[in-house]
Amino acid sequence: MSGVITWNMDCDDPDPAGRDPEYISLRAVSGVCFTNRDLHFRDGRRRVDLVIHYQSHYRTTTTLAEAERERNRAIFRELMEEEGIQVETRLHLILDGTGSSYDNYLMLHASWDLLTKYADFLKMRMPLRTDASEIKYVEAKMARLLPKICQIDTSILPPKPHFVSTAFSKQKENLFKIPHDESQFFSPLQRSRLLWEALNRIQSTDPHHDQLSMGSLLANKTYLAVYPLHDGSCEDDVRPTKDHQTSRAALFDQWGRFRKFYKLQPIDHIKNYFGERMGFYFGWMEFYTLMLLPAAVVGLLCLLFGAFSMGSSVSVHEVCHSDSTVGDTVMCPICNKRCSFWRLRDGCVNTKLAYLMDNPSTFAFAMFMALWSSFFIVLWKRRQTLLSWSFDTFDVTEHEEPVRPELMRKIKPEKWRENPITGIREPYVPGGIRALYGFLSSVAVVFMVLLVLAATTALVVYRIVLNVAIEASASPVGTGNFSSMISSPAFQPFAVRNSGLIVAFSASILNLIVILALSNVYYFLAKWLTERGKCKIFHVTRSVHKLCMVRLHAVEMPRTQTEYQDSLTFKYFAFDFVNSYTSLFYVAFFKGRVPPALPGAQGHLGLPVDRVQCVKGSCLLELTIQLMVLFLGTTTVTFVKEIIYPSVLRYFRREKRRRLSMLKSVETRWKRDNDLLPFPPMGLFKEYSRMVKQFGFITMFVAAFPLAPLFALITNLIEIRLSAYKYLTLYRRPIPLWSRNIGAWDDILSNLSRVAIITNAFVIAFSTDLVPELVYLLAFSEDGSLHGYNNWRLSDFAVTDYAKSAMPATVVSSFNSSELPDSCWYREFRTGPEESIPYTLSTVFWHVLAARLILVIVLEHFIIVLTKIVAVLLPEVPTALRIKILRENYRAREALYGSEETGRGNLCTSRSSSENPLS
């Protein structure tokens, strides 16, 4: 018989008078016994700041490993209590048929002395005893531009005032806005962060347990998880009310429901519940999504223009209409020997599809997106500054961030040195060692980049082989010259008639699979490069331990957590950039161009060069297919991994819990939170990577896929609500992480914006027909129109110049079986066979090339200059905000200096600059 017995009497005890005035029970509503007292110790006053979970087994015999874990837990508990952490234990007995096991939950509460000690050490900004600032709610400024229906319901999530704040000082705590109940001074999020900092800095002084730390205990499964509690339920049957509600339920109502996708996000409340890092991420997501609105509209108009103007296009008419002689032009085979000659009219479908993307509006849209990406960076920096000020992280410098606990444990105290800025002794890593490890990391990154280039080359070979195999299916079966030739294209196999599209789609799907596989491989390699050793990744979750069994020591040994995240980010994205965009660069700028493809030419390893030409039409069409598959494919895979998979896991975990239950359901907050999924390792790293990759897709190659901004807008609206639902309902509440901005992703976005200017200029100049059409109109057209452009764009090739091994085996149906065309045509500017030096690049080629390069230079400089002007007109720190910041700093100084003048600052002696506040 199996079941769960919970040793907790809070659910059955009546509310003790005066002990918990906010006692409520939701048993009648949800059928689950849960009270607000689950967030407190048994006395109803001390709040549970963190929960540590582990399992213990009671058997007749105990293994040495279990005994060692039990000793380590006892020692670490003593160390916690010595540090000022108050501990209370709750047990849940599990009878699973193999013996008695207990789910142990250590409730941790940080004392006032511990909170003030670490708030001083971290220089946490706290409100002073001054009047509240008159700054309005930060979302209100953006809400002015949107209808009222898009604004947050302030009756559920009321605005919070912004107070004048400064770095907390324990010696001058009387200057801060400390309420009568000291426990209310630090918010639950701040309490969890300070307690987590304290736990990471606890280390045994016993030489036999010198490696006893929170990280090592999590790594060897002595402790299974550490997490702060959600502050209540957010199930559908528990509605927040104006009289009593939890932050979780209020956020779920206004932020986590998909039907409210049109509303702005409560960024301040997200930050107050999950931490600054989560606040910056969703603040960036909201800003990015709003900026996609004009881009989506312009992209849709561009596509509609192409669709409606197709009927009046001279190029499409010449190729597709039967009354045009241009469509009868005999084109050279697109592969050697096995492919047949074809009429230009046979590429009519591809020509029409290409015109949708390559039309007069394409130039305007590409330039709009290049400007959009530049303006996005300028405007985001202003928005980020406002968020940083709202989150009280604007004035925090790098040296105020504490040293990583992993670095403090790795480097012995005798090797510490005094920080020249703060004067505090801290771990020191010689520059030579940093440079050596940095070089080794660079070598590994270069190796992975070369691996990606090798995979791209393999995909090129795949395109060649597949296309030749498809065309081979149309080879004549009988003997003789052309007695068995295909009588009509209508009778050709479907694969042969659409070989170009089939190869493009299949290669794009295969490329997507390779990208996803290599991204996962390199993610772990980048972590190994940032952290070194014999693989021992530890995290506050159990799932990470399953991925790696050994602890990693820092290779580059970054000083702070921000440096660690930035180092990992740059290494990962350096690879991810090459991995995600190499195939797009190849199709956009190199396919069919390097080396120049002559009919019948042979490439390296005996592969035909002409086999890598674009399909019967523009290269922009194949770029569109590649971009569409990568963009939509990654979105679909992400949805499955981030939403469907966690939901299925949660379902099975709940079913397992129900099967074990034999008594009435007595579930506490900590038990329900422990049944949730662990917060993903590295937090928001992969979310940032995915969104920044999307930013690159819609800015660098958007000319090939005008609907990309619209699809990005739709997927982002879904992503925001699904992520909110995921973090509020599927995952445990994460340890709040400090941040002053979005970190290294800021520089990556800026660099992507600069690359987008260059790529858009090159796509317009080299991947579209804009420049050749302009050259034709200005220098070669007889009537000032594009009539005759298709013929002018082609060069002829004498069939007799084909090598015997490359001679086409079939011809088009309009020829007699005994006829062979004297010449065929291909898309290139070359001299004809009758010239003294045949098939060389013609004068027209050099004219067009010069025009293309001029266009690239002009467009680049125009956009860069315009961006610089906008950056000057819209500085990173708005003038109004700069005044408010200076005013706050002035009021903070006045409060501090005033306290010294009146003697309030003489309660204790100022700390020496060389003294460590933790000592």
Helices and strands as residue ranges (DSSP letters): E 3-7, H 27-30, G 36-39, E 50-58, H 64-83, E 85-95, E 100-110, H 112-122, E 125-127, H 138-143, G 148-150, E 165-167, G 170-175, G 182-184, H 188-201, G 207-209, H 214-219, E 225-227, H 247-254, G 258-260, H 267-274, H 276-309, G 310-312, H 314-320, G 326-328, E 330-331, E 342-343, G 344-347, H 348-357, H 360-390, G 398-400, H 405-410, G 413-415, E 417-418, E 425-426, H 431-472, G 489-491, H 494-497, H 499-530, E 532-533, H 542-547, E 552-553, H 561-585, I 586-590, G 604-606, G 609-612, H 619-639, I 640-644, H 645-660, H 669-674, H 685-700, G 702-704, H 708-725, I 726-730, H 744-762, I 763-767, H 770-775, I 776-780, H 789-792, E 794-798, G 799-801, G 804-806, E 823-827, H 843-873, H 879-902, G 904-906
